Amino acid sequence: MGLHNSQQDGIQNGFGIIGLEALSALDGSDVHLLYTSPKGIDTFANQYGDNPVWNKLEFVKAGRVHNLGNLYPWGGPVTAMELSDRVVHAISAGNTTAPPNRLE
């Protein structure tokens, strides 16, 4: 896909926890924050929505924070295709609706 994961510290099995300080260090014009979360829970909005540091991050102000929704990461090829579709859709300019979901 040609994407680079800027967060390398603390990654285990493809997952990691990143705090606001580390996100601030990653801020830039080409940064997108992509994350998965359980249905109905917007992890970053709930935790950081009222935080002035979060709201000053360039990628937040530019709308480049993408909740990819609920996705089981060890689901095999169909899940990998679904993740790929969601990532491409999220970072493509002008998309305002979610892509079709193979998993539902």
Buried (B, 14 or more C-beta within 10 A) or exposed (E): EEEEEBBEEEEEEEEEEBEEEBBEEBBEEEBBBBEBBEEEEEEBEEEBEEEEEBEEBEBBEEEBBBBBBBBEEEEEEEBEEBBEBBBEBBBEEEEEEEBEEEEE
